[in-house]
Amino acid sequence: MSEINRITGQLNAGFKGEAWHGPSVLEVLKGVTAEQAAHWRIGDSHTCWQIVLHIACWKNTAGRRLLG
């Protein structure tokens, strides 16, 4: 397995599969509605929705860069 394939696999696992660090992003968000995510925040932090968009954007960016 190439290093690029290994890294891409880790990115995918962290987002939707069996992540090495614990629950994946999709596992954590299971059952959370878009309306809940748009309003869910701790203090003055970003909403859950904003954080998920940030994660998705950088997952896709990293994947594109790895694959050329």
C-alpha beads as a LAMMPS data file, in Angstrom:
LAMMPS data file: protein, C-alpha beads

68 atoms
67 bonds

1 atom types
1 bond types

-500.0 500.0 xlo xhi
-500.0 500.0 ylo yhi
-500.0 500.0 zlo zhi

Masses

1 110.0

Atoms # bond

1 1 1 0.000 0.000 0.000
2 1 1 1.331 3.397 -0.933
3 1 1 1.647 6.177 1.618
4 1 1 -0.955 8.232 -0.269
5 1 1 -3.458 5.366 -0.098
6 1 1 -2.762 4.911 3.616
7 1 1 -3.317 8.609 4.374
8 1 1 -6.448 8.750 2.212
9 1 1 -7.782 5.691 4.018
10 1 1 -7.146 7.319 7.390
11 1 1 -8.958 10.494 6.299
12 1 1 -11.958 8.462 5.136
13 1 1 -11.983 6.343 8.303
14 1 1 -11.905 9.458 10.486
15 1 1 -14.865 10.891 8.631
16 1 1 -17.083 7.871 8.026
17 1 1 -15.428 4.630 9.082
18 1 1 -13.580 2.993 11.923
19 1 1 -11.293 5.810 13.030
20 1 1 -8.143 5.112 15.052
21 1 1 -9.022 7.904 17.482
22 1 1 -12.535 6.775 18.410
23 1 1 -15.905 7.487 16.816
24 1 1 -15.845 8.902 13.303
25 1 1 -17.464 12.231 12.468
26 1 1 -20.547 10.535 11.017
27 1 1 -20.857 8.234 14.049
28 1 1 -20.814 11.221 16.399
29 1 1 -23.431 13.037 14.320
30 1 1 -25.803 10.076 13.920
31 1 1 -29.304 11.233 14.779
32 1 1 -28.432 14.948 14.817
33 1 1 -30.750 16.902 12.533
34 1 1 -29.634 19.817 10.367
35 1 1 -31.725 22.141 12.520
36 1 1 -30.062 20.897 15.715
37 1 1 -26.589 21.185 14.173
38 1 1 -27.294 24.743 13.014
39 1 1 -28.017 25.832 16.599
40 1 1 -25.788 23.499 18.647
41 1 1 -22.836 25.374 20.124
42 1 1 -20.976 25.673 23.396
43 1 1 -20.729 29.273 24.548
44 1 1 -19.616 31.602 21.760
45 1 1 -18.061 28.826 19.664
46 1 1 -18.953 27.845 16.120
47 1 1 -22.080 25.784 15.588
48 1 1 -21.856 22.052 15.009
49 1 1 -22.929 22.721 11.405
50 1 1 -20.034 25.136 10.835
51 1 1 -17.523 22.689 12.305
52 1 1 -18.794 19.831 10.132
53 1 1 -18.536 22.015 7.005
54 1 1 -14.972 22.912 7.981
55 1 1 -14.048 19.235 8.469
56 1 1 -15.662 18.221 5.163
57 1 1 -13.939 21.016 3.268
58 1 1 -10.481 20.105 4.555
59 1 1 -11.076 16.364 4.104
60 1 1 -11.905 16.999 0.447
61 1 1 -9.017 19.441 0.020
62 1 1 -6.524 16.999 1.506
63 1 1 -7.902 14.160 -0.642
64 1 1 -7.612 16.197 -3.840
65 1 1 -4.057 17.242 -3.012
66 1 1 -3.019 13.678 -2.198
67 1 1 -4.481 12.351 -5.433
68 1 1 -3.016 15.163 -7.536

Bonds

1 1 1 2
2 1 2 3
3 1 3 4
4 1 4 5
5 1 5 6
6 1 6 7
7 1 7 8
8 1 8 9
9 1 9 10
10 1 10 11
11 1 11 12
12 1 12 13
13 1 13 14
14 1 14 15
15 1 15 16
16 1 16 17
17 1 17 18
18 1 18 19
19 1 19 20
20 1 20 21
21 1 21 22
22 1 22 23
23 1 23 24
24 1 24 25
25 1 25 26
26 1 26 27
27 1 27 28
28 1 28 29
29 1 29 30
30 1 30 31
31 1 31 32
32 1 32 33
33 1 33 34
34 1 34 35
35 1 35 36
36 1 36 37
37 1 37 38
38 1 38 39
39 1 39 40
40 1 40 41
41 1 41 42
42 1 42 43
43 1 43 44
44 1 44 45
45 1 45 46
46 1 46 47
47 1 47 48
48 1 48 49
49 1 49 50
50 1 50 51
51 1 51 52
52 1 52 53
53 1 53 54
54 1 54 55
55 1 55 56
56 1 56 57
57 1 57 58
58 1 58 59
59 1 59 60
60 1 60 61
61 1 61 62
62 1 62 63
63 1 63 64
64 1 64 65
65 1 65 66
66 1 66 67
67 1 67 68
